[in-house]
Amino acid sequence: MVSIFKRGNKLYLQFTVNGKRRQKSTGLTDTPANRKLLKKEVIPALEAKIVTGEFDKPKVKKFEYYGDIWLKSKDPLKSYREWHNIYLHQLKPFFGRKQIDAISRGDIKEFADFKLSTVSPKRVRTLLNCIQGIFDIAIDYEHISVNPATNIKLPRHKPIEMMPFTKEEVEKLLDTAEGWVKNYLAMAFYTGARHGELIALQWSDIDRSAMTISISKRIKKGVIDTPKTKSSIRKVPIFSPLVDYIENQFELCQKKGSMNVFFNPHTNKPFIDTKKLTQFWKPLLEKCGIEYRRFYNTRHTFVTQMIRSGVPILDISQTVGHKSIDETIKTYAKYLPQEHLKIARNFDPFADNSADSSVQNTITTG
């Protein structure tokens, strides 16, 4: 039951919702005409809202309100910068000013289709997961009841095939490259280190007497932090073929007074991101007549060559900073599809082969 009362010269409405008494100003002055308007139009509409529960419904806010809350939840993470860029540059411009309950599943699919014209399905899936997380917050606040971003179908993602370089291709790349580029490539091929780890190296990380490289940090998008995982903090052996390249790079750095092992030759400052390195990569492949492959193939090449050389999987796993040998095997077994055919044909699996070192190597590498 809604009743009218006067306070000062203004008309108010008094009513009960969920057992609680409420009062609401109409903003109207106390005149017969206004009282008639309230009884004929305003009060019936208010009573209908009370009955349907719409009156007490939480006020829905814009997408950016929930997006800001979602982003703040990412603040403690190392990957915060990536989430910040996704939200600020991808999601907020498209959805930010819209009411969260006004965004339909069709709107989200339209956004996904638009993004598919420039980025991979895998990347679009990452964007959709972020949108879904933002809608989940609105559900937690009970401002909406359904998440329209769930189960959006995308084309099947076909990952880029990682094809390791052959020994001949590695030799050609190192013979063709010059200066710091040659030294950098040698470091990448002979250590298997990630490129973000290599550009973070300082000369204090390289122990030339102990022949080791300490990897304890990486640079990603201008930010220096710890490597990808805890197991990525490690020491890497310096193999003898790499020594001359390290010495040559040390001389280059002495001339420029650089404490970093690698630096941008155009600015004489440390690299702030691995993207700057790719400017020489494609031209070098073209010059060598080698089909384009991602720069990250240097790491895959190192691991597969180590496996083929008979180095124990545990040693390889620790060198490249994997969590376990299972990760190494799972990642790289597919690049060695015919290795089992190299087993010596005079091998007898039912005989005592413990003295045969070639068989032991075969078993280790397989």
Backbone hydrogen bonds, N-H to C=O, Kabsch-Sander energy under -0.5 kcal/mol:
donor,donor_aa,acceptor,acceptor_aa,energy
3,S,14,Q,-2.6
5,F,12,Y,-2.3
7,R,10,K,-2.7
10,K,7,R,-2.0
11,L,28,L,-2.6
12,Y,5,F,-3.4
13,L,24,K,-2.7
14,Q,3,S,-2.8
15,F,22,R,-2.2
17,V,20,K,-2.8
20,K,17,V,-2.0
22,R,15,F,-3.6
24,K,13,L,-2.4
26,T,11,L,-2.2
27,G,11,L,-0.6
30,D,9,N,-1.8
31,T,29,T,-1.3
35,R,31,T,-2.3
36,K,32,P,-2.1
37,L,33,A,-1.9
38,L,34,N,-2.2
39,K,35,R,-2.1
40,K,36,K,-2.1
41,E,37,L,-2.5
42,V,37,L,-1.4
43,I,38,L,-3.4
45,A,41,E,-1.6
46,L,42,V,-2.4
47,E,43,I,-2.8
48,A,44,P,-1.9
49,K,45,A,-1.7
50,I,46,L,-2.0
51,V,47,E,-2.3
52,T,48,A,-2.2
53,G,49,K,-1.0
54,E,49,K,-0.9
55,F,49,K,-1.6
57,K,54,E,-1.1
60,V,58,P,-0.6
63,F,98,K,-3.1
64,E,96,G,-2.0
65,Y,62,K,-1.3
66,Y,62,K,-1.1
67,G,63,F,-2.4
68,D,64,E,-2.4
69,I,65,Y,-1.2
70,W,66,Y,-2.5
71,L,67,G,-2.5
72,K,68,D,-1.9
73,S,69,I,-1.4
74,K,70,W,-0.6
74,K,71,L,-1.3
75,D,72,K,-1.2
77,L,74,K,-1.7
80,Y,77,L,-1.4
81,R,78,K,-0.6
82,E,79,S,-0.6
83,W,79,S,-1.9
84,H,80,Y,-3.0
85,N,81,R,-2.2
86,I,82,E,-2.2
87,Y,83,W,-2.6
88,L,84,H,-2.8
89,H,85,N,-2.4
90,Q,86,I,-1.9
91,L,86,I,-1.9
92,K,87,Y,-3.0
95,F,91,L,-2.9
96,G,91,L,-0.6
96,G,92,K,-1.9
98,K,95,F,-2.3
100,I,61,K,-2.3
102,A,99,Q,-1.7
103,I,99,Q,-0.5
103,I,100,I,-0.8
104,S,102,A,-0.6
108,I,104,S,-1.7
109,K,105,R,-2.4
110,E,106,G,-2.5
111,F,107,D,-2.0
112,A,108,I,-2.3
113,D,109,K,-2.7
114,F,110,E,-2.1
115,K,111,F,-2.2
116,L,112,A,-2.0
117,S,113,D,-0.5
117,S,114,F,-1.0
118,T,115,K,-2.0
119,V,115,K,-2.3
124,V,120,S,-2.2
125,R,121,P,-2.4
126,T,122,K,-1.5
127,L,123,R,-1.8
128,L,124,V,-2.5
129,N,125,R,-2.2
130,C,126,T,-1.6
131,I,127,L,-2.1
132,Q,128,L,-2.7
133,G,129,N,-1.9
134,I,130,C,-1.8
135,F,131,I,-2.2
136,D,132,Q,-2.0
137,I,133,G,-1.1
138,A,134,I,-1.3
139,I,135,F,-1.9
140,D,136,D,-2.4
141,Y,137,I,-1.8
142,E,139,I,-1.7
143,H,138,A,-2.6
144,I,138,A,-0.9
150,T,147,N,-1.1
152,I,149,A,-0.7
153,K,151,N,-0.5
163,M,161,E,-0.9
170,V,166,T,-2.3
171,E,167,K,-2.4
172,K,168,E,-2.1
173,L,169,E,-2.5
174,L,170,V,-2.4
175,D,171,E,-2.3
176,T,172,K,-1.9
177,A,173,L,-2.5
181,V,178,E,-1.2
182,K,178,E,-0.9
183,N,179,G,-1.7
184,Y,180,W,-2.8
185,L,181,V,-2.6
186,A,182,K,-2.2
187,M,183,N,-2.1
188,A,184,Y,-2.4
189,F,185,L,-3.0
190,Y,186,A,-2.4
191,T,187,M,-0.9
192,G,188,A,-1.8
197,E,194,R,-0.6
198,L,194,R,-1.9
199,I,195,H,-2.1
201,L,198,L,-1.3
203,W,259,M,-2.4
205,D,202,Q,-2.3
206,I,203,W,-1.2
207,D,205,D,-0.6
207,D,212,T,-2.6
208,R,206,I,-0.8
211,M,207,D,-1.1
212,T,207,D,-1.9
213,I,236,V,-2.4
214,S,205,D,-3.0
215,I,213,I,-0.6
215,I,234,R,-3.2
216,S,214,S,-0.6
218,R,225,D,-2.7
219,I,196,G,-1.7
220,K,223,V,-2.4
222,G,272,I,-3.0
223,V,220,K,-1.7
225,D,218,R,-2.2
225,D,223,V,-0.6
232,S,229,T,-1.1
233,I,230,K,-1.4
234,R,215,I,-1.9
234,R,232,S,-0.8
236,V,213,I,-3.0
238,I,211,M,-2.7
239,F,237,P,-0.8
242,L,239,F,-2.2
243,V,239,F,-0.6
243,V,240,S,-1.2
244,D,240,S,-0.5
246,I,242,L,-2.0
247,E,243,V,-2.5
248,N,244,D,-2.2
249,Q,245,Y,-2.2
250,F,246,I,-2.3
251,E,247,E,-1.8
252,L,248,N,-1.8
253,C,249,Q,-2.3
254,Q,250,F,-2.2
255,K,251,E,-1.7
256,K,252,L,-1.1
257,G,253,C,-1.1
258,S,253,C,-2.3
261,V,201,L,-2.2
262,F,201,L,-0.5
264,N,269,K,-3.1
267,T,264,N,-0.7
268,N,264,N,-2.8
269,K,264,N,-0.6
271,F,262,F,-0.5
276,K,273,D,-1.1
277,L,274,T,-1.5
278,T,274,T,-0.7
278,T,275,K,-0.8
279,Q,276,K,-0.7
280,F,277,L,-1.3
281,W,277,L,-0.5
282,K,278,T,-1.1
284,L,280,F,-1.6
285,L,281,W,-2.2
286,E,282,K,-2.4
287,K,283,P,-2.3
288,C,284,L,-1.8
289,G,285,L,-0.7
289,G,286,E,-0.7
290,I,285,L,-2.6
297,N,294,R,-2.0
298,T,295,F,-1.8
299,R,296,Y,-1.3
300,H,296,Y,-1.1
301,T,297,N,-2.6
302,F,298,T,-1.9
303,V,299,R,-2.0
304,T,300,H,-2.4
305,Q,301,T,-2.3
306,M,302,F,-2.1
307,I,303,V,-2.3
308,R,304,T,-2.3
309,S,305,Q,-1.5
310,G,307,I,-1.6
311,V,306,M,-2.0
316,I,312,P,-1.9
317,S,313,I,-2.9
318,Q,314,L,-2.2
319,T,315,D,-1.8
320,V,316,I,-2.2
321,G,317,S,-0.7
322,H,317,S,-2.6
328,T,324,S,-1.3
329,I,325,I,-2.8
330,K,326,D,-2.8
331,T,327,E,-2.1
332,Y,328,T,-2.3
333,A,329,I,-2.3
335,Y,332,Y,-1.4
336,L,333,A,-1.7
339,E,336,L,-1.1
341,L,338,Q,-1.4
342,K,339,E,-1.8
343,I,340,H,-1.2
347,F,344,A,-1.5
351,A,348,D,-1.8
353,N,351,A,-1.0
356,D,353,N,-1.7
357,S,355,A,-1.1
360,Q,356,D,-1.9
361,N,357,S,-2.5
362,T,358,S,-2.0
363,I,359,V,-2.8
364,T,360,Q,-2.6
365,T,361,N,-2.7
366,G,362,T,-1.9
